[in-house]
């Protein structure tokens, strides 16, 4: 990983200062404010490219920022777990649509015991993991 611009050099300097994560986070925060301002004012393709390169650099150096935000809440769950949880949420939605709230609540309660929080909004239902690290397998 070779730094290619001033931002990347500065971020590496923060990390070379005894892995000063707090300094690196502050540095990233300042840069993000500047990048947001640039993106809000009709950036050139070169500016957009540099911002994308810097975001990729942050991801490769610190392992943050490159995933879909929802995916961070699913860390610690296997792909199989995720598919099963999604299927259970479809079942729960079906039970709610036929007004079988007991069955819908049973699915919700089961998922809670497995470290899964269900979030219902007016137009969708999604889930987030609330366990830390590997947990029990999601059991149907």
N, C-alpha and C positions, 0 to 999 in steps of 0.2 A: 504494500500500500504506500504509494508515493504521493506526498502532497503536491498539488498543482497550482495552488493559489494562496493568497494572503490568509483567507479564512482557515484553510486546512492547516497551514503552517502554525497559525495561532492556536488552533485546537490541539495540535500535537504538542506545542510548548506547554499548554496547560497539563496535558497528560504526563509529560516528561518531568513536571514539577511534582515528583513523588506521587504520581497518579491522583492529582488534585481534581477529583470529580466535581466538587462544589465550584471550583473555578471554571472547569470545562462547561458545566451546566449554565453558569452565568454568561459565559462567552457565547454559548449556543443561543441563549435567550436573547441577548443583544442582537446577534446576527439574524435570528428569526424575525425580530421586529423590523430590521432593515429590509429583509427579504420580502416580508409582507407588504411593506410600503412600496417596494419596487414592483411587486406583482399587481398592486392596486393602481398603478399608473402606466398602463400600456408598455410593458417591458419589451425590450428587443429579444430576438431569438437567442442572442448570445447571453443576455442576462438570465433568461429562463434556463438555458443549458447549464450555466454556472450554478444556479440555485439547485437544479437537479443533481449535479455532480456533488455539491456540498452535502445534500441530503443523503446521497448514497455513501459518501465518505463517513458521515455520522453513523449510519447504519453499520458499515463495515468495521468502524473503530469501536463503537460502544454497543452495538446490537440493539439500538432503539430507533424507532421512527420509520422503519421500512415495511412494517406489516400493516394490514388493514387494522384500524383501531379495535374493532370487535374481536380480532384474533388474540389480542393480548389478554382478554378475559377468558380465553379458552386454553391457555397454557396449562399443561399438566393433565389434559384430557387427551386420550388417544383419538385417532380419526374414527375408530369404531365407536367410541363413546359419543363423539359429536354426532355421528349419524343416528345412533340410537336415541339420543336426547332430542334431536330434531324430529324423529319419527314419533316419539312420545308427545311432543308438543303438537304435532298434527292431530294425534288421537285426542289430546286434551281439547283442542279447538273444536273438533267434531262433537265431543261430549257437551261442550258449552253451547254449541249451536242447536243441539236437540234438548237443551235444558236439563241434562243429566249432570248437575253440579256436584253430586257426590263422587261420581267417577272422575270428573275433571279435577276436583280437589284432591282425590287420592293420588293422581299422577303428580300434581304439584307437590304434595307432601312427601311422596317417595323421592322425587328429585331433590328436594331440600335435604333429605337425609344423606344424599349422595354428594352434597356440596355444590348444588346447582340452584341458583336463584333465577326465578322466572319474572320477567318484566312484561307486564301487559300495558300497551298503550291503546289509544283509540283505534289505530289502524293496523297494529301488528303485535305479535308476541315474540320476544327473543329471550335468550338466556345468557347468563354469565356464571363463570365458575367462582365459587367463594372458598374453595379449598386451596390450600397451599401445597404445591408439589403433588406427586402421585397420590391418589386416594383409592378408595375401594372401586372396583369395577362397577359400572352402571349396570344394574340388574333389572331386567324387564319385570 
